[in-house]
Amino acid sequence: MPSWNIHIAHAERLLKGGGSVARVVHDGNAFLFGNLIPDIYVGYMVPGVVRPVPYRVTHFAKPEHIPKPRAGEFFDAYVMPLARECGVLDASGSARPAGGGVKAACPTTGPFGSLAAGKPDPERSWRVPASLSAEVAHVSPAHTPTFEWGCDVADSAEVQRRAYGAECGALPESELRRSLFDMVLGAWVHLLADCTWNQAVSDVLRARGEQPSRDFRIKKQGDFDLFGKSLELDLMPRLTPQLIEVAASFSQYEIDAASVAATCAIAHETVRTNRPITGAAYLLLDDDFFSRVFAEVNERAEAHLVSFGDRFKM
């Protein structure tokens, strides 16, 4: 709790919102993937985890019925050192927009670039991650009766390799570290979201004078599943050599390539199969609860980055 459709929605709204998060993020693909990282090695969402990492470690949380991840501790331990190292903070200690002279790791044109994803304002610092609608638009012409492949089908794999190489080939260490900052920032947003949602649920329990129970957990999770399905989703992390390399350098622990691939595949299916519903019949919570807490998560993320100048001096 919350599920990946909710975490993806938080990341997508933050990237598209034009606020402090969007201004500081350089690699939207890494940020989006980071929003899923704390759940990868817990062992529930991603298959093939040989030795699960305890929730208390992945989420900086005490083992209790409704855990509250210590997002601030993660921020201080991992986000801030990278922010200083990568120059995300300027001399005054304020967050610096990502545009400042950082070379783009991926092209801004083509089926997976910003032009394909709706031609956003070129002044925006973040690069649009893989968009489901852009991918569908790119692939669809190949399935029309009149489509002709422009080269020998035997060369398909080589064409793909060349495309990936041009997009994510040998990048300087400084650029990979900059993407790592965005990935770690995404993981922090995940922890902040879990803490905010779980605290809100605890407040509901307290207001009702109840204690955590199996019946409460089942109803609560059912409500969260319904809410997750009500969200419009389009962005999904794209599996690239750069993403794999950055994930291997994740600050808290290395994430292996197979787990990166599995996570991207699950996220893709989460977005592809998320068909928004209306008029959800919640059993425990309500529309006001979900709209209020969802907005609170993103507002807290935006406000925390705005506070860089006041709270964190270089």
Secondary structure, 3 states (H helix, E strand, C coil): CCCHHHHHHHHHHHHHCCCHHHHHCCEHHHHHHHCCHHHCCCCCCCCCCCCCCCHHHHCCCCCCCCCCCCHHHHHHHHHHHHHHHCCCECCCCCECCCCCCCCCCCCCCCCCCCCCCCCCCCCCCCECCCEHHHHHHHHHHHHCCCCCCCCCHHHHHHHHHHHHHHHHCCCCHHHHHHHHHHHHHHHHHHHHHHHHHHHHHHHHHHHHCCCCCHHHHHHHHHHHHHHHHCCCCCECCCCCHHHHHHHHCCCCCCCCHHHHHHHHHHHHHHHHCCCCCCCCCCCCCCHHHHHHHHHHHHHHHHHHHHCHHHHCCC
